[in-house]
């Protein structure tokens, strides 16, 4: 980024001012919420003398409005910093939502210049991409909730119920539109930043190589079998330690196969693998490798990210293996479509297994299953499970061993290799 020194200092001051303003507004509210949840009380002021309560309320209101004014003033400065007229500073009226909108607006003061081939990703900031994506998500969620409340009469409690217990009826279409609209908006934001940073999209995607399709399909099948065998085994072992957790994972009594569910699955199978692979392998891997001047370090940090995500969704073993295989496949083929295809194949097999497993074994999955029943069910398929694991693990290990990069030089990244073609 080509910015004058005083502009950089101004940006730091603006950022500090925004943080201060948001802290003044929401810190007291967060404390009140924590007190309510910890002490199970309707009002956190019940513990205080009656004479002090009005003073505390006035203090909280004063903090909120003082933070609101700080954010508003910072919004004017932020709009000017990004090269917009002061009218855009009026977005500060909407507090954190206005700041989020200003954050994702294009910075007109950035000056593009030709970069050397070794410093292609220099202008790209993963931190800005992450917070910008979060800001877009917040903006769309707030707008979506307002629209549902005004036009559909759905309050926050009803919306939470749909998120926690999706029924995949016609109403759930709203949430599908929100989710994939959010993915599209974030994708457009990222593409804009890539263009502004002079990152060539064609070098990330790579040239089409039909011979890589069979390899990608085989990798997808192996990942599915590996994930299936590992997940079954982990759940079986956990059934002795945390039986209630295992029962919650295998219970499908609330599942409802509808046309909306099928539509959602098709979108999930096509869009999410493309988005996830482009972000993880296409951008994060190459940016981290260039910043650390080592492909090995880039891979290691990316696997840490996959592991953190795996902890959150209960796939702590499968997630890093999946990420490693997808990364090696991208480095080998130098085209983004190969890991996308393998991911689509893997996800498709998961959905097919869920659908046919639910329809053929509906009595088992929707009845009151005990841990003893589940353990017996696993033992009856243990031979097949071991076979799945041996075949898939040996194939994936062979693939990783023979195709893992032998050099850490960043010029071996697909971006630079595709540039020469």
N, C-alpha and C positions, 0 to 999 in steps of 0.2 A: 504494500500500500504506500502510495506517495503522499504523505501528509507533512505539513510543516510541524516543527517541534511544538509551537504554542498550541496548535490544534490537538496534538496528542495529549498535552496537559489539560486542555479544555475537556477532552473526552473523559479523562479520569475524574475531573471535578464533577462533570455531569453525572457520571455513573455513581459517584459517591452521594451526590445530592438525591438521585432517584432512590438509592438504597435507604437513605435516611428517611425520606418521605414515606416510603412503603412501610418501613419499620415503625414509624410513629403512628401510621394508620392501623396496621394490622397486628402488631405485637400485643397490645392490650386485649384485642378480640381473641387471639390465640390463647392467651393466658386464661381468659374467662372460659373458653371451651374446654381447656384441660382441667380446670377446677370442676366444671360440671361433670365431666366424664369420670374423674377420679373419685369424687365424693357423691356421685349419683344424686345430684340435687337439681331442681328446676332453675334455681337462681343462685349464682355464686355469691350474691350479697347477703345470703341468709346468715352467714357466719359473723357478719359485721353488726355493730350497734346501729340502730335506726338513724341516729344523728349523722353518722359518717357516710351512709349510703348515698345521699344526694351529692355530697362533695366528690365522692369517687366517680359517680356518673358524670358529673361536670368535668372532672379531670380527664376521663376517657374520651369524652366528646371533644374537649380541647385538644388532646393529643391527635385525635383523628383529623380534625379540621386543620391543625397546624401541618400535619403530614400531607394532607390534601393540597394545601397551598404550596408546599415545597415541591411536590410532584408537578403541579401545574407550571410553576416557574421553570423547573427543569425541562419540561416538555417544550417550552419555547426555545430554550437553549439547544436542546437536542435537535429540533427541527432546523434551526439555523446551522448547526454543525453539519447536518447531512445535506445542506444546500437547498432547503425548502424555505418558502416564505413563512413569516410569523403566523399566518393563518393556520398553518398545520399545527402550531403550538396549541390551538384550541382543543386538540385531541386530549390535552391534559385534563380537560373537564371530566373525562371518563376514567381518571385515575390510572390504575394498573392496566386496564384494557386499552386506554389511549397510548400509554407507554409501549405496550406490546405491538400496537399497530405501527408506531413510529420505528420500532426496532426492526421490523421486517421490511420497511420501505428501503428502496435502493438508495445507497449513499452516492449522491451526485458529485461529491467532492473527491471521490477516488479517481485517480488517473491511471489508466491502463498503459502499460508499456511492454515492449517485447521482452520476453524472458529467455534466458539461456536454456538449452534443453535439459540441463541438470537441475534447474530451479523452477520447473514448471508449476509445481503446486505451492510456490512460495506465498502467493497472494491468498490462498484458500485457508480459512480458519475453521477448524472442526468445532471449536467452542461456539463460534457465531452460528454455524449451521445447526448445532444442537439447541441452543437457546432460541434461535429463530424458528425452528420446527416446533419447540414447546410453545412459543408465543402464538404461532398459527393455530395450534391445537386449542389453546385457551380461548382465542378469539372465536373460533368456530363453535366450540362447546357452549360458550356463553350465548352467542347468537342463536344457536340451535335450541337451547333451553328456553330462551325468550319466545321464539316462534312457537314452540310446542305449548308453552303456557298461554299464549295469546290466542292462537288459532285452534288448538286441540284441547285446551283446558287441562293439560297435564302438569301437575305440580312436581316439586323435587322428589317427593316421596314415591310418586308413581313412576317417575323416571328411574329412580334407584332400584325399584322393584323389577323393572324390565331388564336393567343391567345385571342384576343378581340372579334372576330367574327368567332367562329368555324363553319365550314360547314360540318364536318364529311364526307369528301370525302376521296379518296385514299391517298392524301397528309397528311391528319390528322393522318394516321397510324404512321407517324414519331413521332408525339407528344405523342401518346398512348404508343409507345415503350419507349420513354424517361421517361414518368411519371411512368410506372410500373417497368421499369428498375431501376429507382431511388428508388422506394419502396423496390425492392428486394435487392439492394445494401445496403440500410440503415438497412434492416432487418438482413442481414448477418453481418454487423458491430455490431449491437446490440447483436446478438447471440454470437459473438466472445467475446465481453466484459462481457457478462453473464458468459461464460465459464471461462474467466480469473479471474473473481471475485468469482468463486466457487458457483455461484447460480445455483441450480438444476432446469433445465427446466421442468422436470416431476412434480415437486412440484408446479410450477406456473400453469401448464395445468390442473392437477388434474385427478382423475380417471373418466372413462366414466360411466355415470349414465343415462340410457335410460329414466328413469322416469322424468328427468328434461326437456325433449324435449317439452312436452305439455305445461309446465309452460313457457318455453322460447317463444314458439309460441304465447301463449296468451299475454305475455308481449309485444311482437313485434306488435301485432294487436292493443293493447291498446295504445302503443306509437304512432302508425300511426294515430289513430283516435284523440288522444289528440293533436298531432302536427297539424293535418289538421284543427281542430276546432279553435285552438288558432291562427294559422297563418291567417285563414280567418277573424277572428274577429279583429286581430291587423291591417291587411291591410284595413279592412272596416273603422276602427277608424282613421287610418292614411290618408284615402282618403279625409277626411275633412281638414286635416292639410297640408299634402304634397302630393297633387294629382299626380304630375309628377312622384314622386318616385313609387307610387302604379302602375301607368300605365306602368312604365318600368319593374316592377316585373311580371305583368300579360301578357305582350306582348310576343307572341310566333311567330310573323310573320317571324322571321329568323330561326325558328326551321326546321330541315330537318331530318326526320326519314329515315335512310339508314342502310345498313348492317353494316357499320363501327360504326354507333351510337349504334346499338344493341350489337355489339361485345364489345364496350367500356362499356356499361351498365352492361353486364355480368361480366366483369372483376371488375368493380367498386363494384358490389353487392357481389362478392365472396372475393376479396382480401382486400379491404379497411376495412370492418368490422373486419376481423381477425387481421389486422395490428393495427387498432385503439384500439381495445379492449385489445390486448396483451400489448400494450404500456401503455394505460391509467390505466386499472384495474390490469393487471398482474405485471407491473413494477412500475409505478409512485405511485399508491396508496400504495403499500406495502413498497416501499422505503421511502416515506414521513411518513408513519405511524411508521416505525421503527426509523427513525431519530428523530421524535417528541415524540416517546414512547407513542403514542396514536392513535388508529384507528379513533377516532372522528376528531382529527386535520388533519390526512391524508385525510379523506373524505372532510373536509372543504376546504383545499387547492386545492384539485382536482376539486371541484365544482367551485372555483374561476377561475381555468384554463378553464373549460368548458364555464363559463360565458364570459370570455375574448374572446374565440373563437366565441361564439354566437354573441357578439357585432360586430365582423368582418364580419360575413356572414348573419346578419339580423335575427338571431334566439335567441335573448337575453333571451326570456322566455322559449323556448323549450329546448335549449342546456343544462342548468343546471339540469332541470328535467330529461332529457334523461340520463345525466351523473349519477345522483343520483340513478335512477332506475337500470341502468346497474351495478353500484357498489354494490347495495344491492343484486341484483341477483347473482353476483359473490360471495359475502360473504355468501349467503345462500347455494348455490349449491357447492361452493368450486371447481368448474371446469370452465375453461375459455370458453368452447364450448357453455355454456348456454347463456351468454350475446352475443356471436358471432351470435348464431342462432336468437336471438331476434332482433339484429341489421340487419341481412340479411332479416328477414321477414318484418321489418319496411321499409327498403330501397326498397325491392321488390314491396311492395304495393305503395310506392311513384312513382316508375318507371311505374308500371302498370297504375296507375291513370293518370300520365302524358301522356302515350301513347294513352290510350283510350279517355282521355279528349281531346287530340289534334285531333285525327282522327274523333271523333264523333262531336266535336264542332269546327271544323276547321274554319268555316265561322266567328264564334264569336271571336275566339282568333287571327285570322290573319287580321281582318278588323279594321277600325279605331274606337276603343271602347272609349267612353267618360266616365268620372267619374260617371256621372248620370246613365249610362248603368250598370256600375259595381256595384254601390250601389243598384240598383234595382235587379240585379242578386243575390246579397248577401241576400237581404230581402226575396226573393222568397224561399231561402233555409235555412232561419234562424231557423225554427223548427227542421230540421234535424241536423243542426249545434249544437243546444243546446243539442239535444239527444246524439250526439257523445261526447260532452264535459262531460255531466253528467255521462255517462256510463264509459268512459275511465278514467276520473279524480277520480271517486269513487273507481274504481278497483285499480288504481295505488296507491292511498292514502292508501287503505286497505293493499295492498302488502307491502308498505314501513313501515307502522305502525307495522305490525306483524312480520316483518323480519329484521328491523333495528337492528344492534348489540346492545345488552344490556350492554356490557362491552367494555371499551376502551383498554383492554389488547391486546398487539400485538401478543400474543400467539394464539389468536383467528383468526388471518389472515389465509387465505387459504393455504399460503405457509407452515406454521408450522403445520396446521391441516393435510395437505396431507402428510407431512413428517412422521407422526405417523401411516399412513395406510399401 
